[in-house]
Amino acid sequence: MNNNFEKPNEEHFLQELAAELVRPQIMKN
């Protein structure tokens, strides 16, 4: 049960991190 909750949480964290990394690149261009 706990493991099932951690997986989506980690995926959401990676998505937010990726969005923050990509956003500045688009603004620079």
N, C-alpha and C positions, 0 to 999 in steps of 0.2 A: 504493500500500500504506500509506504513512504517512498519507495523507489519509483513508483509510478508518478508520484507528485514531483519528484526531483527532476525527472527527464524533461517535461514540458517547461519547467521553470528555467532549466539551463538553456533550452532552445530559445526561450523568449529573451534571456539575457544576451545570447549571441546575436540575436536579430537586432536588439537595441544597439549593441556595440558596433555591429556592421553598419547600421544606419548612421551612427555618429561619425564613423570613419569615412563613409561615402559622401555625406552631406558637405563637409568642408571642401572636398575635391571638386564637387560640382560648383560651389561658390567661387573657388579660385579660377576655374575655367570661365 
